[in-house]
Amino acid sequence: MKGRLLGRKPALALWMLIAVADFVLVVAAIGVVTVLSVLGGLLALGTGVWQLRRHIAPARRPAPAVLRRQSRVVAGRRA
């Protein structure tokens, strides 16, 4: 049996083609304006949730490095 293994790229491309065709059929059945309205609403809702999570979560910035000056003694006095 020298056939192709399941899960290769041609099978994925075929399923993506089927998904696009299904989307086209849904748009044709319920209308372009309705689909665009639903997609726009989902986009707005997703953006709002993303912004809310960014606002609530603590900032993930590295703590500033503490720079200390070394004390150098040169000829009995501090430089």
Distance bins in CASP14 RR format, pairs under 12 A and 6 or more apart:
PFRMAT RR
TARGET T0000
AUTHOR 0000-0000-0000
RMODE 2
METHOD distances of the structure
MODEL  1
3 10 0 0 0 0 0 1 0 0 0 0 0
4 10 1 0 0 1 0 0 0 0 0 0 0
4 11 1 0 0 1 0 0 0 0 0 0 0
4 12 0 0 0 0 0 1 0 0 0 0 0
4 14 0 0 0 0 0 1 0 0 0 0 0
5 11 0 0 0 0 1 0 0 0 0 0 0
6 12 0 0 0 0 0 1 0 0 0 0 0
6 14 0 0 0 0 0 1 0 0 0 0 0
6 15 0 0 0 0 0 1 0 0 0 0 0
7 13 0 0 0 0 0 1 0 0 0 0 0
7 14 0 0 0 0 0 1 0 0 0 0 0
7 15 0 0 0 0 1 0 0 0 0 0 0
8 14 0 0 0 0 0 1 0 0 0 0 0
8 15 0 0 0 0 0 1 0 0 0 0 0
9 15 0 0 0 0 0 1 0 0 0 0 0
9 16 0 0 0 0 0 1 0 0 0 0 0
10 16 0 0 0 0 0 1 0 0 0 0 0
10 17 0 0 0 0 0 1 0 0 0 0 0
11 17 0 0 0 0 0 1 0 0 0 0 0
11 18 0 0 0 0 0 1 0 0 0 0 0
12 18 0 0 0 0 0 1 0 0 0 0 0
12 19 0 0 0 0 0 1 0 0 0 0 0
13 19 0 0 0 0 0 1 0 0 0 0 0
13 20 0 0 0 0 0 1 0 0 0 0 0
14 20 0 0 0 0 0 1 0 0 0 0 0
14 21 0 0 0 0 0 1 0 0 0 0 0
15 21 0 0 0 0 0 1 0 0 0 0 0
15 22 0 0 0 0 0 1 0 0 0 0 0
16 22 0 0 0 0 0 1 0 0 0 0 0
16 23 0 0 0 0 0 1 0 0 0 0 0
17 23 0 0 0 0 0 1 0 0 0 0 0
17 24 0 0 0 0 0 1 0 0 0 0 0
18 24 0 0 0 0 0 1 0 0 0 0 0
18 25 0 0 0 0 0 1 0 0 0 0 0
19 25 0 0 0 0 0 1 0 0 0 0 0
19 26 0 0 0 0 0 1 0 0 0 0 0
20 26 0 0 0 0 0 1 0 0 0 0 0
20 27 0 0 0 0 0 1 0 0 0 0 0
21 27 0 0 0 0 0 1 0 0 0 0 0
21 28 0 0 0 0 0 1 0 0 0 0 0
22 28 0 0 0 0 0 1 0 0 0 0 0
22 29 0 0 0 0 0 1 0 0 0 0 0
23 29 0 0 0 0 0 1 0 0 0 0 0
23 30 0 0 0 0 0 1 0 0 0 0 0
23 32 0 0 0 0 0 1 0 0 0 0 0
23 35 0 0 0 0 1 0 0 0 0 0 0
23 39 0 0 0 0 0 1 0 0 0 0 0
24 30 0 0 0 0 0 1 0 0 0 0 0
24 31 0 0 0 0 0 1 0 0 0 0 0
24 32 0 0 0 0 0 1 0 0 0 0 0
24 35 0 0 0 0 0 1 0 0 0 0 0
25 31 0 0 0 0 0 1 0 0 0 0 0
25 35 0 0 0 0 0 1 0 0 0 0 0
26 32 0 0 0 0 0 1 0 0 0 0 0
26 34 0 0 0 0 1 0 0 0 0 0 0
26 35 1 0 0 1 0 0 0 0 0 0 0
26 38 0 0 0 0 0 1 0 0 0 0 0
26 39 0 0 0 0 0 1 0 0 0 0 0
27 33 0 0 0 0 0 1 0 0 0 0 0
27 34 0 0 0 0 1 0 0 0 0 0 0
27 35 1 0 1 0 0 0 0 0 0 0 0
27 36 0 0 0 0 1 0 0 0 0 0 0
27 37 0 0 0 0 0 1 0 0 0 0 0
27 38 0 0 0 0 0 1 0 0 0 0 0
27 39 0 0 0 0 0 1 0 0 0 0 0
28 34 0 0 0 0 0 1 0 0 0 0 0
28 35 0 0 0 0 1 0 0 0 0 0 0
29 35 0 0 0 0 1 0 0 0 0 0 0
30 36 0 0 0 0 0 1 0 0 0 0 0
30 37 0 0 0 0 0 1 0 0 0 0 0
30 38 0 0 0 0 1 0 0 0 0 0 0
31 37 0 0 0 0 1 0 0 0 0 0 0
31 38 0 0 0 0 0 1 0 0 0 0 0
32 38 0 0 0 0 0 1 0 0 0 0 0
32 39 0 0 0 0 0 1 0 0 0 0 0
33 39 0 0 0 0 0 1 0 0 0 0 0
33 40 0 0 0 0 0 1 0 0 0 0 0
34 40 0 0 0 0 0 1 0 0 0 0 0
34 41 0 0 0 0 0 1 0 0 0 0 0
35 41 0 0 0 0 0 1 0 0 0 0 0
35 42 0 0 0 0 0 1 0 0 0 0 0
36 42 0 0 0 0 0 1 0 0 0 0 0
36 43 0 0 0 0 0 1 0 0 0 0 0
37 43 0 0 0 0 0 1 0 0 0 0 0
37 44 0 0 0 0 0 1 0 0 0 0 0
38 44 0 0 0 0 0 1 0 0 0 0 0
38 45 0 0 0 0 0 1 0 0 0 0 0
39 45 0 0 0 0 0 1 0 0 0 0 0
39 46 0 0 0 0 0 1 0 0 0 0 0
40 46 0 0 0 0 1 0 0 0 0 0 0
40 47 0 0 0 0 1 0 0 0 0 0 0
41 47 0 0 0 0 1 0 0 0 0 0 0
41 48 0 0 0 0 0 1 0 0 0 0 0
41 49 0 0 0 0 0 1 0 0 0 0 0
42 48 0 0 0 0 0 1 0 0 0 0 0
42 49 0 0 0 0 0 1 0 0 0 0 0
43 49 0 0 0 0 0 1 0 0 0 0 0
43 50 0 0 0 0 0 1 0 0 0 0 0
44 50 0 0 0 0 0 1 0 0 0 0 0
44 51 0 0 0 0 0 1 0 0 0 0 0
45 51 0 0 0 0 0 1 0 0 0 0 0
45 52 0 0 0 0 0 1 0 0 0 0 0
46 52 0 0 0 0 1 0 0 0 0 0 0
46 53 0 0 0 0 1 0 0 0 0 0 0
46 54 0 0 0 0 0 1 0 0 0 0 0
47 53 0 0 0 0 0 1 0 0 0 0 0
47 54 0 0 0 0 0 1 0 0 0 0 0
48 54 0 0 0 0 1 0 0 0 0 0 0
48 55 0 0 0 0 1 0 0 0 0 0 0
48 56 0 0 0 0 0 1 0 0 0 0 0
49 55 0 0 0 0 0 1 0 0 0 0 0
49 56 0 0 0 0 0 1 0 0 0 0 0
50 56 0 0 0 0 0 1 0 0 0 0 0
50 57 0 0 0 0 0 1 0 0 0 0 0
51 57 0 0 0 0 0 1 0 0 0 0 0
54 60 0 0 0 0 0 1 0 0 0 0 0
69 78 0 0 0 0 0 1 0 0 0 0 0
69 79 0 0 0 0 0 1 0 0 0 0 0
70 78 0 0 0 0 0 1 0 0 0 0 0
70 79 0 0 0 0 1 0 0 0 0 0 0
71 77 0 0 0 0 0 1 0 0 0 0 0
71 78 1 0 0 1 0 0 0 0 0 0 0
71 79 0 0 0 0 1 0 0 0 0 0 0
72 78 1 0 0 1 0 0 0 0 0 0 0
72 79 1 0 1 0 0 0 0 0 0 0 0
73 79 1 0 0 1 0 0 0 0 0 0 0
END
